[in-house]
């Protein structure tokens, strides 16, 4: 201030804002969901979410098979789903929904946990369960489970599996969009990344199963 000309000092006295403009301001870059590297972050956490969901669902399947082998319960609906359509459709749908709820906790981490926990989890579980149950019903009554063991229709079954993953992911991402809009500037990117990631992994997984089986 002492180094400035007298006229500048007098002008600054009558205009306090001039002094404020001369003071340097420093801002720390916020690590939020709008950062430039968010797409890479969202992709990584969606991959992690898929792994979590798949591991949990696979664990459920192992538990059911263990019960079928070691316990004298009536589990004929596993071999012939048409014997009890309610169980054959409801149980897989619920298990997929629960698995998705576990996986979506990793998705929430990708958004820095800024979305509300229960709306995020419950929307994902509800939509996933409904869409999954519908897909299982179509598979049972139209494609039939026996097609998995038929070489001529095995490819159709794998393609149907991939299409189901894509449909479930799209419906789930659209349900999550209302929450992402509250915290992100470009929420539609979340839908694109989620659908492409989960469908891409499903393609790789379905291709491996088709080759090995």
C-alpha positions in Angstrom: 0.0 0.0 0.0 2.9 2.3 0.9 4.5 1.7 -2.5 1.5 2.9 -4.4 1.1 6.5 -5.7 -0.8 8.9 -3.4 -3.6 9.2 -6.0 -4.0 5.4 -6.0 -4.1 5.3 -2.2 -6.8 8.0 -2.1 -8.8 6.3 -4.8 -8.6 3.0 -2.9 -9.7 4.7 0.3 -12.9 5.8 -1.4 -13.3 2.4 -3.3 -12.6 -0.4 -0.8 -13.5 -3.0 -3.4 -10.3 -2.2 -5.2 -8.3 -3.5 -2.3 -10.3 -6.7 -2.2 -9.6 -7.2 -5.9 -5.9 -6.9 -5.3 -5.9 -9.7 -2.7 -5.0 -13.0 -4.3 -7.6 -15.8 -3.8 -6.8 -19.5 -3.7 -9.2 -22.3 -4.3 -8.7 -26.0 -3.6 -9.9 -28.2 -6.5 -12.9 -30.1 -5.2 -12.9 -33.9 -5.6 -16.5 -34.3 -6.6 -18.5 -36.2 -9.1 -18.0 -33.4 -11.7 -14.3 -33.7 -11.9 -12.8 -34.3 -15.4 -11.7 -37.9 -14.6 -15.2 -38.9 -13.4 -15.9 -41.2 -16.4 -12.8 -43.3 -15.6 -13.9 -43.4 -11.9 -17.4 -44.4 -12.8 -16.2 -47.1 -15.1 -13.9 -48.6 -12.4 -16.6 -48.6 -9.7 -19.1 -50.2 -12.1 -16.7 -53.0 -12.8 -16.3 -53.5 -9.1 -20.1 -53.4 -8.6 -20.6 -56.1 -11.2 -18.0 -58.3 -9.5 -19.7 -57.8 -6.1 -23.1 -58.6 -7.5 -21.9 -61.6 -9.4 -20.0 -63.0 -6.4 -23.1 -62.6 -4.1 -25.4 -64.2 -6.6 -23.0 -67.1 -7.2 -22.9 -67.5 -3.4 -26.7 -67.7 -3.3 -26.7 -70.4 -6.1 -24.1 -72.5 -4.2 -26.2 -72.3 -1.0 -29.3 -73.5 -2.8 -27.4 -76.3 -4.5 -26.0 -77.4 -1.1 -29.5 -77.4 0.4 -30.8 -79.5 -2.6 -28.1 -82.1 -2.0 -27.9 -82.4 1.8 -31.4 -81.5 2.9 -34.6 -83.5 2.2 -36.6 -80.4 1.0 -38.7 -80.5 -2.1 -36.5 -78.6 -4.6 -37.9 -80.2 -7.7 -38.7 -76.8 -9.1 -34.9 -76.4 -9.7 -34.9 -79.3 -12.2 -38.4 -78.6 -13.6 -39.3 -74.9 -13.0 -42.7 -75.3 -14.4 -43.8 -77.4 -11.4 -43.8 -74.3 -9.3 -43.7 -71.1 -11.4 -43.9 -68.8 -8.3 -40.8 -70.2 -6.8 -39.0 -70.6 -10.1 -39.7 -66.9 -11.0 -39.7 -65.3 -7.6 -36.6 -66.8 -6.0 -34.2 -65.9 -8.9 -35.7 -62.5 -9.2 -35.3 -61.8 -5.5 -31.7 -63.2 -5.4 -30.7 -61.0 -8.4 -32.3 -58.0 -6.7 -30.4 -58.6 -3.5 -27.2 -59.1 -5.4 -27.7 -55.9 -7.2 -28.3 -54.0 -3.9 -24.9 -55.3 -2.7 -23.2 -54.3 -6.0 -24.8 -50.8 -6.0 -23.0 -49.9 -2.8 -19.8 -49.9 -4.9 -21.5 -47.7 -7.4 -22.4 -45.3 -4.7 -18.7 -45.1 -3.7 -18.0 -44.1 -7.3 -20.2 -41.1 -6.7 -18.3 -40.3 -3.5 -21.3 -41.5 -1.4 -23.1 -38.2 -2.1 -26.3 -39.8 -3.1 -28.8 -40.8 -0.4 -28.2 -44.4 0.8 -31.7 -45.8 1.1 -33.3 -44.3 -2.0 -30.3 -45.4 -4.0 -30.3 -49.0 -2.7 -34.1 -49.5 -2.7 -34.7 -48.2 -6.2 -31.9 -50.5 -7.5 -33.2 -53.5 -5.7 -36.9 -53.0 -6.7 -36.3 -52.3 -10.4 -33.8 -55.1 -10.6 -36.1 -57.6 -9.0 -39.1 -56.8 -11.2 -37.1 -56.8 -14.5 -35.2 -60.0 -13.5 -38.4 -61.9 -12.6 -40.0 -60.9 -15.9 -36.9 -62.1 -17.8 -36.8 -65.4 -15.9 -40.5 -66.0 -16.7 -39.9 -65.4 -20.4 -36.9 -67.8 -20.2 -38.9 -70.6 -18.5 -42.1 -70.4 -20.5 -40.6 -69.5 -23.9 -37.0 -70.5 -24.3 -37.1 -73.3 -21.6 -34.1 -74.1 -19.4 -33.3 -77.2 -21.4 -32.0 -75.0 -24.1 -28.9 -74.4 -22.0 -27.9 -78.0 -22.6 -28.9 -78.1 -26.2 -26.0 -77.2 -28.5 -28.3 -75.9 -31.2 -30.0 -73.3 -28.9 -27.1 -72.6 -26.5 -26.1 -69.5 -28.5 -29.6 -68.2 -28.3 -29.5 -68.7 -24.5 -26.2 -66.8 -24.2 -27.5 -63.9 -26.3 -30.7 -63.8 -24.2 -28.5 -63.7 -21.1 -26.6 -60.7 -22.4 -29.7 -59.0 -23.5 -31.2 -59.5 -20.0 -28.2 -58.0 -18.4 -28.4 -55.0 -20.7 -32.1 -54.5 -20.1 -31.8 -54.8 -16.3 -28.8 -52.4 -16.3 -30.6 -49.8 -18.4 -33.7 -49.9 -16.2 -31.6 -49.7 -13.1 -29.5 -46.8 -14.4 -32.6 -44.9 -15.4 -34.0 -45.4 -11.8 -30.7 -44.2 -10.4 -30.7 -41.2 -12.7 -33.1 -39.2 -10.5 -30.5 -39.4 -7.7 -27.5 -38.7 -9.9 -29.2 -35.5 -11.2 -29.0 -34.1 -7.7 -25.2 -34.1 -7.6 -23.8 -34.3 -11.1 -23.7 -31.8 -13.9 -24.0 -34.4 -16.7 -26.0 -37.2 -15.1 -26.7 -38.9 -18.5 -23.1 -39.9 -18.6 -23.8 -42.2 -15.6 -26.4 -44.1 -17.6 -24.1 -44.5 -20.6 -21.1 -45.7 -18.5 -23.2 -48.1 -16.4 -25.0 -49.7 -19.4 -21.8 -50.0 -21.5 -19.8 -51.4 -18.5 -22.3 -54.0 -17.3 -23.3 -55.1 -20.8 -19.7 -55.3 -21.9 -18.7 -57.5 -19.0 -21.8 -59.7 -19.7 -20.6 -60.1 -23.3 -17.2 -61.2 -22.1 -18.6 -63.6 -19.5 -21.2 -65.0 -21.9 -18.6 -65.6 -24.5 -16.3 -67.4 -22.0 -19.2 -69.6 -20.9 -20.2 -70.4 -24.5 -16.6 -71.4 -25.4 -16.0 -73.5 -22.3 -19.4 -75.2 -22.0 
